[in-house]
């Protein structure tokens, strides 16, 4: 087991992705502290928000694979398609689900105030706006390029 973690810690692609994730997730915390003037640990582990950690990690992965193995390689093509699917999901399906949760929460508020149903809010911030995805992808690509310079 120790050998596994030793090898993983020496895997430059994995470290690149981990750094991109950490930078993007830390940016969410930083922006949250600035906007709300308080710290909330949930910002470090929750999904959604600016920037997209999904986009940052898969962009860093695709960039690292592309630099290390070449953009002509099959592994790069696989990684690029994987990244594209994740990014589209982050801003498409997951964003729509978040909007539905927002609407359902309004309905629950209405029902709750009329005292007919116990209130249990749904998580609304599930997906990302195109700008959040673009910023996340930019972070990932830059981290991938910097780690392979």
C-alpha positions as semicolon CSV with decimal commas, in nm:
position;residue;x (nm);y (nm);z (nm)
1;X;0,000;0,000;0,000
2;X;0,286;0,237;0,076
3;X;0,429;0,173;-0,269
4;X;0,097;0,275;-0,426
5;X;0,101;0,615;-0,254
6;X;0,470;0,662;-0,331
7;X;0,407;0,600;-0,700
8;X;0,096;0,818;-0,698
9;X;0,289;1,105;-0,542
10;X;0,539;1,078;-0,828
11;X;0,271;1,080;-1,099
12;X;0,302;1,423;-1,259
13;X;-0,037;1,401;-1,431
14;X;-0,212;1,322;-1,103
15;X;-0,029;1,600;-0,917
16;X;-0,120;1,847;-1,194
17;X;-0,488;1,759;-1,162
18;X;-0,472;1,777;-0,783
19;X;-0,314;2,124;-0,794
20;X;-0,576;2,248;-1,044
21;X;-0,853;2,114;-0,818
22;X;-0,698;2,279;-0,512
23;X;-0,655;2,617;-0,685
24;X;-1,011;2,620;-0,821
25;X;-1,166;2,505;-0,493
26;X;-0,956;2,755;-0,294
27;X;-1,072;3,031;-0,529
28;X;-1,433;2,944;-0,437
29;X;-1,350;2,979;-0,068
30;X;-1,165;3,306;-0,127
31;X;-1,452;3,452;-0,331
32;X;-1,703;3,333;-0,071
33;X;-1,511;3,499;0,212
34;X;-1,493;3,824;0,015
35;X;-1,861;3,826;-0,083
36;X;-2,008;3,707;0,248
37;X;-1,742;3,838;0,489
38;X;-1,724;3,502;0,667
39;X;-1,565;3,159;0,621
40;X;-1,772;2,849;0,547
41;X;-1,589;2,515;0,516
42;X;-1,868;2,385;0,290
43;X;-1,733;2,612;0,014
44;X;-1,424;2,394;0,002
45;X;-1,615;2,069;-0,057
46;X;-1,941;2,172;-0,226
47;X;-2,007;2,162;-0,599
48;X;-2,114;2,458;-0,810
49;X;-1,996;2,816;-0,797
50;X;-1,710;3,018;-0,942
51;X;-1,485;2,876;-1,080
52;X;-1,590;2,532;-1,198
53;X;-1,366;2,277;-1,030
54;X;-1,501;2,014;-1,268
55;X;-1,375;2,215;-1,565
56;X;-1,044;2,292;-1,394
57;X;-0,961;1,930;-1,313
58;X;-1,058;1,775;-1,646
59;X;-0,888;2,057;-1,839
60;X;-0,571;2,007;-1,637
61;X;-0,596;1,632;-1,702
62;X;-0,640;1,674;-2,078
63;X;-0,362;1,933;-2,096
64;X;-0,119;1,719;-1,896
65;X;-0,195;1,412;-2,106
66;X;-0,165;1,614;-2,426
67;X;0,172;1,756;-2,326
68;X;0,311;1,428;-2,190
69;X;0,185;1,187;-2,457
70;X;0,115;1,422;-2,749
71;X;-0,210;1,543;-2,894
72;X;-0,195;1,270;-3,159
73;X;-0,210;0,994;-2,896
74;X;-0,520;0,786;-2,835
75;X;-0,502;0,856;-2,460
76;X;-0,522;1,231;-2,530
77;X;-0,826;1,180;-2,754
78;X;-0,996;0,974;-2,483
79;X;-0,913;1,233;-2,217
80;X;-1,030;1,521;-2,435
81;X;-1,367;1,353;-2,502
82;X;-1,399;1,275;-2,130
83;X;-1,322;1,639;-2,045
84;X;-1,575;1,764;-2,300
85;X;-1,850;1,543;-2,154
86;X;-1,775;1,657;-1,798
87;X;-1,769;2,025;-1,895
88;X;-2,094;1,997;-2,090
89;X;-2,254;1,813;-1,797
90;X;-2,130;2,074;-1,549
91;X;-2,298;2,359;-1,732
92;X;-2,588;2,176;-1,895
93;X;-2,767;1,898;-1,712
94;X;-2,642;1,985;-1,364
95;X;-2,729;2,352;-1,413
96;X;-3,083;2,260;-1,522
97;X;-3,120;2,039;-1,216
98;X;-3,013;2,331;-0,997
99;X;-3,275;2,558;-1,156
100;X;-3,543;2,294;-1,097
101;X;-3,435;2,273;-0,732
102;X;-3,466;2,651;-0,704
103;X;-3,824;2,640;-0,840
104;X;-3,915;2,348;-0,612
105;X;-3,778;2,540;-0,313
106;X;-4,011;2,832;-0,395
107;X;-4,302;2,586;-0,406
108;X;-4,189;2,433;-0,074
109;X;-4,165;2,781;0,082
110;X;-4,521;2,854;-0,030
111;X;-4,649;2,525;0,108
112;X;-4,450;2,566;0,432
113;X;-4,589;2,911;0,503
114;X;-4,940;2,772;0,461
115;X;-4,841;2,507;0,722
116;X;-4,924;2,205;0,511
117;X;-4,581;2,043;0,460
118;X;-4,259;2,028;0,660
119;X;-3,989;2,229;0,483
120;X;-3,679;2,054;0,350
121;X;-3,483;2,266;0,104
122;X;-3,312;2,117;-0,202
123;X;-2,960;2,212;-0,299
124;X;-2,988;2,469;-0,577
125;X;-2,627;2,532;-0,676
126;X;-2,545;2,212;-0,864
127;X;-2,416;2,326;-1,200
128;X;-2,216;2,607;-1,352
129;X;-2,270;2,904;-1,577
130;X;-2,067;2,914;-1,898
131;X;-1,840;3,180;-1,740
132;X;-1,772;2,959;-1,436
133;X;-1,683;2,672;-1,671
134;X;-1,461;2,895;-1,885
135;X;-1,271;3,025;-1,582
136;X;-1,234;2,671;-1,443
137;X;-1,110;2,538;-1,777
138;X;-0,862;2,825;-1,804
139;X;-0,725;2,745;-1,457
140;X;-0,688;2,378;-1,553
141;X;-0,514;2,450;-1,883
142;X;-0,276;2,701;-1,723
143;X;-0,186;2,461;-1,441
144;X;-0,129;2,185;-1,698
145;X;0,100;2,407;-1,905
146;X;0,291;2,543;-1,603
147;X;0,354;2,194;-1,463
148;X;0,503;2,079;-1,790
149;X;0,729;2,378;-1,867
